[in-house]
Amino acid sequence: MVSFLKRIQGLLVPVISILIALMIGAILIKLQGADPILAYQSLFKNGFLTGAGIRGTLELAAPLIFTGLAVAFALRAGLFNIGAQGQVYAGGLMAAWFGFTFHLPSIIEIPAALLVAIFFGALSGAVAGALKAYRGVHEVISTIMLNSVIAAITTYLARGPWVNKSLQLIQTKVINKSAYLPKIDGVTIGIFIAIALAFFVNWLLRRTTTGFKLETLGQNRHAAWYSGISVKSSTVLAMVVSGGIAGFGGGIVTLGVAHFFDPSFSPNLGFDGITIALLGRAAPLATIPGAILIGGIRYASSAMQFDSGVNQDIVTLITALILFFATVPFITNIFKGRKKDKSAITKSEVAAQSSEVKA
């Protein structure tokens, strides 16, 4: 029985976290004088059980998969990327700049704009990775600071040099229609790109030498160094890839949903990515159902407020509770991993791990 519970722990933890968060949310809804059953019925009906709800949920889930993947990728390398929000902004802004500046055929302009988004997201990640690798600056501190820096830069550009002068709003010019992402049945193809990327990242981490190096770095930095892996370059690489994935998500939002950059768009996108990554135990494929769940809850929150009279902020509280309960065992595992870091690792053990992955 104990061994069975250990095998399904990866599934039990997120399910229990969600259920506890919903139970506490129900109590708080009741304290507001609303009916929690009616509120949750509205939430799940409008988020997951209607055609419009499913389309809206998938549209929100697409960038959430990217930010969840970004955080999960860094976690697998033993790094905590809190800067996904800033990286999303960097990617989204620069995709908008490319989209309204260049007039190219769609087959060229869309991939080029997304590559620009990936580059600037990766650049932000590279700064944090380099500070961690070469100056010992903790990535949590540097990425939080970079969030503020990038937010200030993007706001300045969106309200200044790149502002849409025809509107009294802080947003960039609208991108050319040749840069619009195609839609299938009202849903941008960004969701399919996001799902494909999740499978690619899963393959990269499990089946490639680069993935083995990053996984080893995340599990035990001493083992990584002892087996000849460059800890510094692997740290920078992990943050570059993580930032690039988040920037990719920002580009998807700009080209597929907004069609311009607004500094206030998706204020919770990067932080919801943290919830999704931790809820899925940093597993790339687990970001897909996690993003769909959070996306559906976000999409249906206004309908829940209208139907049941509950405060819309209860949705933010529920996602925060999910993050809290999902994080507790994750943090415990991190401390366990650090204790294992201090144990002696023989050369034969490292060689055995390496040969196993290569096989």
N, C-alpha and C positions, 0 to 999 in steps of 0.2 A: 504493500500500500504506500509506504514511504517513497519507494523508488518511483512508483507511478506518479505521485504528486510532484516529485522533482522533475519528471519528464514533461509534465504539463504546466510547470510553474510559469513558463514564458507566456502562456495563454491565460492562466488564472490571475496573475497580477494585474494586467490591464482591465480584465473583465470586472474583477472585484473593485478596482479603483473607480471605474465608471459607475458601478452600482452604488457604492458608498456615496459618491459625489451626487448622484441623482436623489438618493434618500435624504441627504442633508439639504439639497436644493428644495425637495418637496416640503420639508419642515419650514424652511424660510419662506416659501411661497404661501404656505398656510398662515404663517405669522403676518403676512401682508394682507390677509383677508381674502385671498384668491383660492380657487380650487386646484390643487396640484395635479389631479387626474386630468382635468380639462386642459390645463396648461401643457402637460406632457403629450396628451393626445394631439393637440394643435401643433406642438413642436415636431413630433415625428410624422404626422400626416403631411404637413406642409413642407417638410424637409426631405422626406423619403418615399412618400406614397402617392404623389401626384406627378403628372408629366412635367408641369412647370417647376415643381419643387425639385425633381431629380435633375433637371437641366440647370437650375440655379445652384444646386448643391455641387454638381460636377464642375461648374464654372469656378466656384470658390475653392474646390478641392485641388484644382490643377496647381496654382501657385503654392498651396499648402504642402503638396507633395514635395515640391522643390525645396522649400525651407526646412521641412522635416528631414529630407535627404541630406541637406547641407549640414544640419546639426548632427545627424546620425553618423555621417562620414567622419566628421571630426572626432566624435566620441569613440569610434572604432580605433582611432589612432591615439586615444588617450587625451584628447583635447576637447575643451568645452567652448564652442563658438557661440558667444552671446551676440555676435555682431551680424546675424543674418538680416536683421531689419535694415541696418545701414547698407549692407551689400545688395539687398533688394532695391533700395532707393537708388544706389549707384547704377545698377543695371537698368532699372526702369527709366531713369532720366536720360542715360546715354542712348538707349534704344529709341526714345522719343526724339532726341536730337538727330540721330541718323535718319529717322523716319520722316521728319519734316524738312531736312536739309537736302537730301539726295532724292532724285527722281529716277528710279531704276525699275526695270521689270520686276514683278513680284517674285519670280523664281530666284532673282539675285538679291533683291532688297530685303526680303524677310530673313533669309539665312544670315546675311551680312549684319543686319540690325541685331539679331540674336547673338551673333559672335561678339559684337561690340559690347552687348550687355554682359556676356560671360566674362569678357576681358576685364571690364571695370569692377565687376564683383570679385574676380580673382585677384585684382590688384589690391583691393581692400584687405582681402584675406592674406595676401603676401606680406603686407605691412605688419599685421599682427603675428604671422608666423615667423618673420625675421626677428621681430622684437623678442619673441619667446626663445628662438633658437640661439641667437647671438648676444642678447643682452639680458636674458633671464626674466623678462617682463611677463607676468602671468597673462595668458590669453584672455581670461575673463575681464581683467582690468582694461587691457588694450582694446578689446572689441567693444566694450561698453563706451569707452572714450571715443572710438572711431564712429560709433553710432551718432553721437552728438555732432562730431565734425562733419560727417557726410550729410546729416540732416540740415545743418546750417548752409553748406555749400549748395545743396540741391534747392533749398528754399530761395537762396539768393539768385540762382540762375533762372528758376521758374518765375520769379516775380520781377526779374531784371532783364538781362540780355535776351532770354528766350521766351519772354512772357507773350501770351496771346492778347494783343492789345485791343482786340474787338470785344473782349469780355472783361468785366470788372471782378475778375477772380485771379487767385494766385495759381496759375497753371501754364504749361508751355503751349506752344502752337500745336494744332492738331496734326497728326502724322498724315502723310499721303495715303490714299486708299490702296496704293500698290504695296504698302507695308502692313495692311490689315491681315491678321491670321485668318485663314479660312475657317468656316464653321460647318459642322455636320449636325443637322436637325436642331439648329439653334445653339449648339455647344461648340465652343472653340476647340480646335484640334490640340490645344495646349494640354488637355487632359490625357490624350493618347501619347503625346511626347513625354509627359511626366511619368506615366506608367512604364513606357519603354525605358526611360532613364533609370527608374527604380530597378528594373531587371538587369540593366547593364551594370549598375553600381554593385548589385549583389554578385554578379558574375566576376567583376573586377576584384572584389575583396576576397572571394572564395577560390578563384581559379587562376590568378596571375601572381607572378613574383612580386610585383608592386603591392598587390593586396596583402600578400604574406608579410612583407616588410612592415606595412602599416599596422596590420593586426598584431604583429609581434611587438611593435612599438607601443601599442595600446595596452597590451597585456603585461609587458615587463620591459621597461626601458633598458635595464641592465642586460637582459637576454638579447635585446636588439643590438646593443653595442658589442656584446661578446661574440655574436654571430657575424660581425662584420658589417652590420647595417649602419649607415650614417644617420645618427639620430637627428642632427641638425637639418640636413637636407630633407629627410623624411617629414620632419615637423613642418617645414616650410611648404613642402608639397601637399601635405594634408590640408593645411589652411588655404592654400591656393585653390585646390579642387573644391573645398567646402564653400569658399567665397564665390567661385565661379558658378556653382550650382545655384546658390541663392540669387546671384545676379541674373542667371538664366530665368529664374522665376519672375524677377522684376520685369524682364523683357517680355515674358509671356503676358503679364498683366497689361503692359503698355500696348502691345501690338494686338492682343486678342480681346481685351475687355474695354479699357478706358480710351485708347487711341490718342492719348496725350499723357503728360506726367503732371500729377498733382501731389505736392508735398504731403498732403494730409491723407492720401489714399492708403487704404489697408494698414492702419496704424498698429494692428495686432498681428500682422502677417508673420513677421520674424519670430515673435514671441510664441505664437501658436505653433510654429515649427518646433520650438523646444518641447512643448507639450506632446506633440505627435512623436518626436524622436524618442523621448523618455517613455511614453506610453507603449511604444513598439519595442522597447528594450534595445534601441539603436540598430534594429534589423531593417535593412533597406526596404524589403518587400512589405514589412508591417506598416510602413508609412502610408501605403495606399488606403487600407481600411481606416486608419487613424485620421487621415486627411478628409476622407469622405464623411466620417462621423462629425468631426469638428466643423467642416464646411456646411453640413446639413443643419447643425445646431445654430451656426451663425446665420445662415440664410433664413431659417424659420423663426428667428427670435422676434422680428417685428410682428409676424402673424400671431405668435403666441401672446404678445403683449395686447394686440387688438382683440383676440378671442377671449382671453381670460382676465385681462386687466392687470397682469403681473408686470412689475418693473422689468424693462428690457435688460437692465444691468445684471439680472439674475443669471443670464447666459454667461457673461464674463466670469461671474463667481463660480459657476459650475465647472467651466474649463479650468479655472485656477485650482479648484478642489481636485479635479482629475489629475492635474499636474502634481499636486502635493502628494496624493496617495500613490501615484505611480513612481514618484521620485524617492520615497522613503526606502524601499528595498534596493533601488538602484544605487543610492548613496552608500548603503550598507555594503554592497558588492564592491564599490570603489575602494572603501577602506580595507576590505578583505584583500583586494588586489594589491594594495600598497604594502600590506603585511607580507604577501607572497614575494613582493619585489625584493624584500630584505633577505630572503632565503637564498642559499647558495644554489647556483645553476651550473651543472657540469657541461663541458663541451659536447659530450656524447648526447645529452638530452637535447641541446640546441640542434645538433646535426640530425638527430632523429626527427625532430619537428620539421626541419627544412626538407629532408628527403621525403617525408610523408606528404607535404603539400605539393612538392614537385611531381610526385607520382600521381 
